[in-house]
Amino acid sequence: MAGLRDKFIAACVQMRTGVDIDRNIEDASALIREAADGGARFIATPETTALMELGAKRLFANIVAEEEDRALKAFQDLASELGVHLLIGSLAVKVASDKAANRSFLLSPEGEIAARYDKIHMFDVDLGNGEAYRESKNYQAGEMSVLADLPLLGLGGKLGMTVCYDLRFPHLYRQLAQGGAGYLTVPSAFTKPTGEAHWHVLLRARAIEAGCFVFAPAQGGTHENGRETFGHSLIIDPWGDILAEAGTDPCVILAEIDPAKIEDARDRIPSLTHDRAIIASDTPTDV
Protein backbone atom coordinates (compact mmCIF):
# COMPACT_ATOMS: atom_id res chain seq x y z
CA MET A 1 0.00 0.00 0.00
CA ALA A 2 1.20 3.47 -0.84
CA GLY A 3 2.50 5.61 1.97
CA LEU A 4 0.75 8.74 3.06
CA ARG A 5 3.24 10.97 1.26
CA ASP A 6 3.80 8.91 -1.89
CA LYS A 7 3.33 10.75 -5.16
CA PHE A 8 0.73 9.50 -7.63
CA ILE A 9 -0.76 10.39 -11.01
CA ALA A 10 -4.21 11.94 -11.23
CA ALA A 11 -6.26 12.57 -14.37
CA CYS A 12 -9.18 14.71 -15.43
CA VAL A 13 -11.31 13.58 -18.36
CA GLN A 14 -12.78 16.37 -20.49
CA MET A 15 -15.91 15.56 -22.49
CA ARG A 16 -18.46 16.98 -24.88
CA THR A 17 -21.41 14.95 -23.68
CA GLY A 18 -24.38 14.57 -26.01
CA VAL A 19 -27.92 13.21 -25.78
CA ASP A 20 -27.16 9.53 -26.52
CA ILE A 21 -26.40 7.82 -23.19
CA ASP A 22 -24.78 4.72 -24.68
CA ARG A 23 -22.49 6.75 -26.92
CA ASN A 24 -21.56 8.96 -23.95
CA ILE A 25 -20.70 5.89 -21.87
CA GLU A 26 -18.52 4.65 -24.73
CA ASP A 27 -16.77 8.01 -25.15
CA ALA A 28 -16.17 8.42 -21.42
CA SER A 29 -14.90 4.86 -21.06
CA ALA A 30 -12.36 5.32 -23.85
CA LEU A 31 -10.97 8.45 -22.17
CA ILE A 32 -10.92 6.78 -18.75
CA ARG A 33 -8.92 3.91 -20.25
CA GLU A 34 -6.53 6.41 -21.81
CA ALA A 35 -6.02 8.01 -18.40
CA ALA A 36 -5.36 4.65 -16.77
CA ASP A 37 -2.90 3.76 -19.55
CA GLY A 38 -1.12 7.02 -18.68
CA GLY A 39 -0.58 5.80 -15.14
CA ALA A 40 -3.46 7.57 -13.39
CA ARG A 41 -4.66 5.98 -10.17
CA PHE A 42 -7.31 8.63 -9.55
CA ILE A 43 -9.48 9.64 -12.53
CA ALA A 44 -12.32 12.19 -12.59
CA THR A 45 -14.96 12.87 -15.24
CA PRO A 46 -17.09 16.04 -15.61
CA GLU A 47 -20.59 17.00 -14.54
CA THR A 48 -23.37 15.31 -16.58
CA THR A 49 -21.02 12.60 -17.81
CA ALA A 50 -23.71 10.35 -19.30
CA LEU A 51 -26.31 12.83 -20.57
CA MET A 52 -26.38 16.53 -21.48
CA GLU A 53 -30.09 17.30 -21.64
CA LEU A 54 -31.75 20.55 -20.56
CA GLY A 55 -35.38 19.89 -21.56
CA ALA A 56 -37.48 18.38 -18.75
CA LYS A 57 -39.52 16.04 -20.98
CA ARG A 58 -36.46 14.55 -22.70
CA LEU A 59 -34.47 14.46 -19.45
CA PHE A 60 -37.07 12.44 -17.54
CA ALA A 61 -37.67 10.17 -20.51
CA ASN A 62 -34.03 9.09 -20.34
CA ILE A 63 -33.07 8.94 -16.66
CA VAL A 64 -33.78 6.29 -14.03
CA ALA A 65 -33.23 5.68 -10.34
CA GLU A 66 -29.65 5.09 -9.19
CA GLU A 67 -30.07 1.34 -8.79
CA GLU A 68 -31.24 1.04 -12.42
CA ASP A 69 -28.66 3.35 -14.00
CA ARG A 70 -26.74 1.51 -16.72
CA ALA A 71 -24.09 4.21 -16.94
CA LEU A 72 -23.28 3.86 -13.25
CA LYS A 73 -23.06 0.07 -13.60
CA ALA A 74 -20.76 0.40 -16.62
CA PHE A 75 -18.44 2.77 -14.77
CA GLN A 76 -18.41 0.51 -11.68
CA ASP A 77 -17.30 -2.38 -13.87
CA LEU A 78 -14.65 -0.20 -15.51
CA ALA A 79 -13.22 1.01 -12.17
CA SER A 80 -12.95 -2.62 -11.06
CA GLU A 81 -11.35 -3.72 -14.33
CA LEU A 82 -8.76 -0.93 -14.25
CA GLY A 83 -8.22 -0.99 -10.47
CA VAL A 84 -8.52 2.80 -10.11
CA HIS A 85 -10.36 5.30 -7.97
CA LEU A 86 -12.92 6.74 -10.40
CA LEU A 87 -14.94 9.88 -9.74
CA ILE A 88 -17.94 10.11 -12.04
CA GLY A 89 -18.47 13.86 -11.93
CA SER A 90 -22.24 13.57 -11.97
CA LEU A 91 -25.13 11.56 -13.31
CA ALA A 92 -28.74 12.70 -13.39
CA VAL A 93 -30.60 10.12 -11.29
CA LYS A 94 -34.36 10.14 -10.78
CA VAL A 95 -35.42 10.70 -7.17
CA ALA A 96 -39.11 11.56 -7.81
CA SER A 97 -41.47 11.60 -10.77
CA ASP A 98 -40.53 15.20 -11.54
CA LYS A 99 -37.16 15.60 -9.82
CA ALA A 100 -33.62 14.35 -10.38
CA ALA A 101 -30.48 14.59 -8.30
CA ASN A 102 -27.28 15.88 -9.86
CA ARG A 103 -25.23 13.17 -8.15
CA SER A 104 -21.47 12.68 -8.07
CA PHE A 105 -20.12 9.18 -7.43
CA LEU A 106 -16.74 8.07 -6.11
CA LEU A 107 -16.06 4.48 -7.17
CA SER A 108 -13.46 2.29 -5.50
CA PRO A 109 -10.91 0.11 -7.34
CA GLU A 110 -13.24 -2.78 -6.51
CA GLY A 111 -16.07 -1.07 -8.36
CA GLU A 112 -18.05 -0.27 -5.22
CA ILE A 113 -19.70 3.09 -4.55
CA ALA A 114 -17.36 4.60 -1.97
CA ALA A 115 -19.26 7.89 -1.68
CA ARG A 116 -22.04 9.86 -3.33
CA TYR A 117 -22.75 13.57 -3.24
CA ASP A 118 -25.80 15.49 -4.45
CA LYS A 119 -25.04 18.98 -5.77
CA ILE A 120 -26.17 21.49 -3.15
CA HIS A 121 -26.27 24.80 -5.01
CA MET A 122 -28.66 25.01 -7.97
CA PHE A 123 -27.67 27.03 -11.04
CA ASP A 124 -30.65 29.41 -11.27
CA VAL A 125 -29.31 32.39 -13.21
CA ASP A 126 -29.96 34.87 -16.03
CA LEU A 127 -26.65 35.65 -17.70
CA GLY A 128 -27.91 38.72 -19.57
CA ASN A 129 -26.85 37.42 -22.98
CA GLY A 130 -30.00 35.42 -23.66
CA GLU A 131 -28.83 32.44 -21.62
CA ALA A 132 -30.97 31.53 -18.61
CA TYR A 133 -30.92 28.40 -16.46
CA ARG A 134 -33.28 27.08 -13.77
CA GLU A 135 -31.59 23.95 -12.48
CA SER A 136 -33.97 23.79 -9.51
CA LYS A 137 -36.91 23.24 -11.88
CA ASN A 138 -35.76 19.69 -12.64
CA TYR A 139 -33.24 18.94 -9.89
CA GLN A 140 -33.55 18.51 -6.14
CA ALA A 141 -30.78 20.24 -4.22
CA GLY A 142 -28.56 18.21 -1.91
CA GLU A 143 -28.28 19.11 1.75
CA MET A 144 -25.07 17.52 3.02
CA SER A 145 -21.38 18.04 2.31
CA VAL A 146 -19.39 14.86 1.70
CA LEU A 147 -15.86 13.83 2.68
CA ALA A 148 -14.59 10.54 1.29
CA ASP A 149 -11.58 8.34 1.97
CA LEU A 150 -9.19 7.17 -0.75
CA PRO A 151 -7.39 4.44 1.24
CA LEU A 152 -5.55 2.62 -1.53
CA LEU A 153 -3.77 5.78 -2.60
CA GLY A 154 -2.60 6.59 0.91
CA LEU A 155 -3.36 10.23 0.18
CA GLY A 156 -2.81 11.64 3.62
CA GLY A 157 -6.14 13.42 3.44
CA LYS A 158 -9.75 13.03 2.47
CA LEU A 159 -11.55 13.98 -0.72
CA GLY A 160 -14.15 16.77 -0.59
CA MET A 161 -16.82 16.32 -3.26
CA THR A 162 -18.54 19.27 -4.96
CA VAL A 163 -20.14 19.99 -8.35
CA CYS A 164 -19.90 23.03 -10.67
CA TYR A 165 -21.94 25.95 -9.25
CA ASP A 166 -20.88 24.92 -5.74
CA LEU A 167 -17.58 26.56 -6.71
CA ARG A 168 -19.05 30.01 -6.02
CA PHE A 169 -19.70 29.23 -2.34
CA PRO A 170 -16.30 29.33 -0.60
CA HIS A 171 -17.64 28.41 2.84
CA LEU A 172 -18.38 24.89 1.54
CA TYR A 173 -14.73 24.36 0.58
CA ARG A 174 -13.47 25.79 3.85
CA GLN A 175 -15.73 23.42 5.75
CA LEU A 176 -14.41 20.47 3.72
CA ALA A 177 -10.78 21.48 4.27
CA GLN A 178 -11.26 22.03 7.99
CA GLY A 179 -12.96 18.64 8.12
CA GLY A 180 -9.86 16.94 6.76
CA ALA A 181 -10.00 17.28 2.97
CA GLY A 182 -6.67 17.55 1.19
CA TYR A 183 -8.26 17.09 -2.24
CA LEU A 184 -11.32 18.75 -3.79
CA THR A 185 -13.27 17.67 -6.85
CA VAL A 186 -15.19 20.22 -8.93
CA PRO A 187 -16.65 18.40 -11.96
CA SER A 188 -18.31 21.06 -14.06
CA ALA A 189 -20.15 22.19 -17.16
CA PHE A 190 -19.42 25.93 -16.98
CA THR A 191 -20.97 28.11 -19.65
CA LYS A 192 -18.56 29.78 -22.04
CA PRO A 193 -19.14 33.37 -20.78
CA THR A 194 -18.93 32.49 -17.08
CA GLY A 195 -15.94 30.26 -17.72
CA GLU A 196 -14.05 32.94 -19.60
CA ALA A 197 -14.67 35.40 -16.78
CA HIS A 198 -14.39 33.30 -13.62
CA TRP A 199 -13.28 29.66 -14.06
CA HIS A 200 -9.55 29.97 -13.47
CA VAL A 201 -9.70 32.57 -10.72
CA LEU A 202 -12.39 30.75 -8.73
CA LEU A 203 -10.65 27.38 -8.89
CA ARG A 204 -7.26 28.81 -7.98
CA ALA A 205 -8.85 30.73 -5.10
CA ARG A 206 -10.52 27.60 -3.72
CA ALA A 207 -7.20 25.71 -3.90
CA ILE A 208 -5.33 28.52 -2.14
CA GLU A 209 -7.96 29.18 0.53
CA ALA A 210 -8.33 25.50 1.38
CA GLY A 211 -4.70 24.48 0.94
CA CYS A 212 -5.93 21.61 -1.22
CA PHE A 213 -5.33 20.00 -4.58
CA VAL A 214 -8.27 20.73 -6.91
CA PHE A 215 -9.39 18.38 -9.66
CA ALA A 216 -11.80 20.14 -12.04
CA PRO A 217 -12.84 17.99 -15.03
CA ALA A 218 -15.03 19.95 -17.43
CA GLN A 219 -17.37 19.80 -20.36
CA GLY A 220 -16.08 21.70 -23.38
CA GLY A 221 -17.28 22.89 -26.78
CA THR A 222 -20.65 23.05 -28.54
CA HIS A 223 -22.97 20.18 -27.59
CA GLU A 224 -25.70 18.46 -29.59
CA ASN A 225 -28.37 20.41 -27.71
CA GLY A 226 -26.73 23.70 -28.71
CA ARG A 227 -25.25 24.51 -25.32
CA GLU A 228 -21.66 25.80 -25.35
CA THR A 229 -19.41 24.95 -22.42
CA PHE A 230 -16.03 26.40 -21.51
CA GLY A 231 -13.79 23.35 -21.13
CA HIS A 232 -10.30 24.03 -19.73
CA SER A 233 -10.23 21.16 -17.24
CA LEU A 234 -7.70 21.96 -14.54
CA ILE A 235 -5.54 20.26 -11.92
CA ILE A 236 -4.29 22.78 -9.36
CA ASP A 237 -1.94 22.37 -6.40
CA PRO A 238 -2.50 23.79 -2.88
CA TRP A 239 -0.38 26.88 -3.64
CA GLY A 240 -2.65 27.73 -6.57
CA ASP A 241 -0.28 26.64 -9.32
CA ILE A 242 -1.89 25.03 -12.38
CA LEU A 243 -0.35 21.60 -12.94
CA ALA A 244 -2.34 20.66 -16.04
CA GLU A 245 -4.92 22.33 -18.26
CA ALA A 246 -7.04 21.23 -21.22
CA GLY A 247 -8.33 23.27 -24.14
CA THR A 248 -11.92 22.90 -25.33
CA ASP A 249 -11.88 19.48 -27.03
CA PRO A 250 -12.44 16.10 -25.34
CA CYS A 251 -9.15 14.86 -23.91
CA VAL A 252 -7.30 13.63 -20.83
CA ILE A 253 -4.98 15.73 -18.68
CA LEU A 254 -2.52 14.15 -16.24
CA ALA A 255 -0.48 15.52 -13.36
CA GLU A 256 1.82 14.13 -10.71
CA ILE A 257 0.37 14.77 -7.26
CA ASP A 258 2.72 15.24 -4.31
CA PRO A 259 0.71 15.02 -1.06
CA ALA A 260 3.53 16.75 0.83
CA LYS A 261 2.47 20.00 -0.87
CA ILE A 262 -0.69 20.10 1.25
CA GLU A 263 1.16 20.34 4.55
CA ASP A 264 3.74 22.66 3.03
CA ALA A 265 1.13 25.16 1.81
CA ARG A 266 -0.74 25.10 5.10
CA ASP A 267 2.44 25.54 7.12
CA ARG A 268 3.36 28.61 5.07
CA ILE A 269 -0.14 30.15 5.23
CA PRO A 270 -2.04 28.57 8.17
CA SER A 271 -5.27 30.46 7.49
CA LEU A 272 -7.47 27.40 8.10
CA THR A 273 -6.65 27.74 11.82
CA HIS A 274 -7.06 31.52 11.99
CA ASP A 275 -10.86 31.87 11.79
CA ARG A 276 -12.37 34.46 14.10
CA ALA A 277 -15.96 35.28 14.93
CA ILE A 278 -17.18 38.39 13.12
CA ILE A 279 -19.87 40.52 14.70
CA ALA A 280 -22.06 42.25 12.15
CA SER A 281 -22.96 45.85 12.83
CA ASP A 282 -26.69 46.62 12.94
CA THR A 283 -26.27 50.24 11.98
CA PRO A 284 -23.96 52.10 9.59
CA THR A 285 -20.90 53.65 11.19
CA ASP A 286 -19.95 57.22 10.33
CA VAL A 287 -16.39 57.62 9.13
C-alpha positions in Angstrom: 0.0 0.0 0.0 1.2 3.5 -0.8 2.5 5.6 2.0 0.7 8.7 3.1 3.2 11.0 1.3 3.8 8.9 -1.9 3.3 10.7 -5.2 0.7 9.5 -7.6 -0.8 10.4 -11.0 -4.2 11.9 -11.2 -6.3 12.6 -14.4 -9.2 14.7 -15.4 -11.3 13.6 -18.4 -12.8 16.4 -20.5 -15.9 15.6 -22.5 -18.5 17.0 -24.9 -21.4 14.9 -23.7 -24.4 14.6 -26.0 -27.9 13.2 -25.8 -27.2 9.5 -26.5 -26.4 7.8 -23.2 -24.8 4.7 -24.7 -22.5 6.8 -26.9 -21.6 9.0 -23.9 -20.7 5.9 -21.9 -18.5 4.7 -24.7 -16.8 8.0 -25.1 -16.2 8.4 -21.4 -14.9 4.9 -21.1 -12.4 5.3 -23.9 -11.0 8.4 -22.2 -10.9 6.8 -18.8 -8.9 3.9 -20.2 -6.5 6.4 -21.8 -6.0 8.0 -18.4 -5.4 4.7 -16.8 -2.9 3.8 -19.5 -1.1 7.0 -18.7 -0.6 5.8 -15.1 -3.5 7.6 -13.4 -4.7 6.0 -10.2 -7.3 8.6 -9.6 -9.5 9.6 -12.5 -12.3 12.2 -12.6 -15.0 12.9 -15.2 -17.1 16.0 -15.6 -20.6 17.0 -14.5 -23.4 15.3 -16.6 -21.0 12.6 -17.8 -23.7 10.4 -19.3 -26.3 12.8 -20.6 -26.4 16.5 -21.5 -30.1 17.3 -21.6 -31.8 20.6 -20.6 -35.4 19.9 -21.6 -37.5 18.4 -18.8 -39.5 16.0 -21.0 -36.5 14.6 -22.7 -34.5 14.5 -19.4 -37.1 12.4 -17.5 -37.7 10.2 -20.5 -34.0 9.1 -20.3 -33.1 8.9 -16.7 -33.8 6.3 -14.0 -33.2 5.7 -10.3 -29.7 5.1 -9.2 -30.1 1.3 -8.8 -31.2 1.0 -12.4 -28.7 3.3 -14.0 -26.7 1.5 -16.7 -24.1 4.2 -16.9 -23.3 3.9 -13.3 -23.1 0.1 -13.6 -20.8 0.4 -16.6 -18.4 2.8 -14.8 -18.4 0.5 -11.7 -17.3 -2.4 -13.9 -14.7 -0.2 -15.5 -13.2 1.0 -12.2 -13.0 -2.6 -11.1 -11.4 -3.7 -14.3 -8.8 -0.9 -14.3 -8.2 -1.0 -10.5 -8.5 2.8 -10.1 -10.4 5.3 -8.0 -12.9 6.7 -10.4 -14.9 9.9 -9.7 -17.9 10.1 -12.0 -18.5 13.9 -11.9 -22.2 13.6 -12.0 -25.1 11.6 -13.3 -28.7 12.7 -13.4 -30.6 10.1 -11.3 -34.4 10.1 -10.8 -35.4 10.7 -7.2 -39.1 11.6 -7.8 -41.5 11.6 -10.8 -40.5 15.2 -11.5 -37.2 15.6 -9.8 -33.6 14.4 -10.4 -30.5 14.6 -8.3 -27.3 15.9 -9.9 -25.2 13.2 -8.2 -21.5 12.7 -8.1 -20.1 9.2 -7.4 -16.7 8.1 -6.1 -16.1 4.5 -7.2 -13.5 2.3 -5.5 -10.9 0.1 -7.3 -13.2 -2.8 -6.5 -16.1 -1.1 -8.4 -18.0 -0.3 -5.2 -19.7 3.1 -4.6 -17.4 4.6 -2.0 -19.3 7.9 -1.7 -22.0 9.9 -3.3 -22.8 13.6 -3.2 -25.8 15.5 -4.4 -25.0 19.0 -5.8 -26.2 21.5 -3.2 -26.3 24.8 -5.0 -28.7 25.0 -8.0 -27.7 27.0 -11.0 -30.7 29.4 -11.3 -29.3 32.4 -13.2 -30.0 34.9 -16.0 -26.7 35.6 -17.7 -27.9 38.7 -19.6 -26.9 37.4 -23.0 -30.0 35.4 -23.7 -28.8 32.4 -21.6 -31.0 31.5 -18.6 -30.9 28.4 -16.5 -33.3 27.1 -13.8 -31.6 23.9 -12.5 -34.0 23.8 -9.5 -36.9 23.2 -11.9 -35.8 19.7 -12.6 -33.2 18.9 -9.9 -33.6 18.5 -6.1 -30.8 20.2 -4.2 -28.6 18.2 -1.9 -28.3 19.1 1.7 -25.1 17.5 3.0 -21.4 18.0 2.3 -19.4 14.9 1.7 -15.9 13.8 2.7 -14.6 10.5 1.3 -11.6 8.3 2.0 -9.2 7.2 -0.7 -7.4 4.4 1.2 -5.5 2.6 -1.5 -3.8 5.8 -2.6 -2.6 6.6 0.9 -3.4 10.2 0.2 -2.8 11.6 3.6 -6.1 13.4 3.4 -9.8 13.0 2.5 -11.5 14.0 -0.7 -14.1 16.8 -0.6 -16.8 16.3 -3.3 -18.5 19.3 -5.0 -20.1 20.0 -8.4 -19.9 23.0 -10.7 -21.9 26.0 -9.3 -20.9 24.9 -5.7 -17.6 26.6 -6.7 -19.1 30.0 -6.0 -19.7 29.2 -2.3 -16.3 29.3 -0.6 -17.6 28.4 2.8 -18.4 24.9 1.5 -14.7 24.4 0.6 -13.5 25.8 3.9 -15.7 23.4 5.8 -14.4 20.5 3.7 -10.8 21.5 4.3 -11.3 22.0 8.0 -13.0 18.6 8.1 -9.9 16.9 6.8 -10.0 17.3 3.0 -6.7 17.6 1.2 -8.3 17.1 -2.2 -11.3 18.8 -3.8 -13.3 17.7 -6.8 -15.2 20.2 -8.9 -16.7 18.4 -12.0 -18.3 21.1 -14.1 -20.1 22.2 -17.2 -19.4 25.9 -17.0 -21.0 28.1 -19.7 -18.6 29.8 -22.0 -19.1 33.4 -20.8 -18.9 32.5 -17.1 -15.9 30.3 -17.7 -14.0 32.9 -19.6 -14.7 35.4 -16.8 -14.4 33.3 -13.6 -13.3 29.7 -14.1 -9.5 30.0 -13.5 -9.7 32.6 -10.7 -12.4 30.7 -8.7 -10.6 27.4 -8.9 -7.3 28.8 -8.0 -8.8 30.7 -5.1 -10.5 27.6 -3.7 -7.2 25.7 -3.9 -5.3 28.5 -2.1 -8.0 29.2 0.5 -8.3 25.5 1.4 -4.7 24.5 0.9 -5.9 21.6 -1.2 -5.3 20.0 -4.6 -8.3 20.7 -6.9 -9.4 18.4 -9.7 -11.8 20.1 -12.0 -12.8 18.0 -15.0 -15.0 20.0 -17.4 -17.4 19.8 -20.4 -16.1 21.7 -23.4 -17.3 22.9 -26.8 -20.7 23.0 -28.5 -23.0 20.2 -27.6 -25.7 18.5 -29.6 -28.4 20.4 -27.7 -26.7 23.7 -28.7 -25.2 24.5 -25.3 -21.7 25.8 -25.4 -19.4 24.9 -22.4 -16.0 26.4 -21.5 -13.8 23.3 -21.1 -10.3 24.0 -19.7 -10.2 21.2 -17.2 -7.7 22.0 -14.5 -5.5 20.3 -11.9 -4.3 22.8 -9.4 -1.9 22.4 -6.4 -2.5 23.8 -2.9 -0.4 26.9 -3.6 -2.7 27.7 -6.6 -0.3 26.6 -9.3 -1.9 25.0 -12.4 -0.3 21.6 -12.9 -2.3 20.7 -16.0 -4.9 22.3 -18.3 -7.0 21.2 -21.2 -8.3 23.3 -24.1 -11.9 22.9 -25.3 -11.9 19.5 -27.0 -12.4 16.1 -25.3 -9.2 14.9 -23.9 -7.3 13.6 -20.8 -5.0 15.7 -18.7 -2.5 14.2 -16.2 -0.5 15.5 -13.4 1.8 14.1 -10.7 0.4 14.8 -7.3 2.7 15.2 -4.3 0.7 15.0 -1.1 3.5 16.8 0.8 2.5 20.0 -0.9 -0.7 20.1 1.3 1.2 20.3 4.6 3.7 22.7 3.0 1.1 25.2 1.8 -0.7 25.1 5.1 2.4 25.5 7.1 3.4 28.6 5.1 -0.1 30.2 5.2 -2.0 28.6 8.2 -5.3 30.5 7.5 -7.5 27.4 8.1 -6.7 27.7 11.8 -7.1 31.5 12.0 -10.9 31.9 11.8 -12.4 34.5 14.1 -16.0 35.3 14.9 -17.2 38.4 13.1 -19.9 40.5 14.7 -22.1 42.3 12.2 -23.0 45.8 12.8 -26.7 46.6 12.9 -26.3 50.2 12.0 -24.0 52.1 9.6 -20.9 53.7 11.2 -19.9 57.2 10.3 -16.4 57.6 9.1 
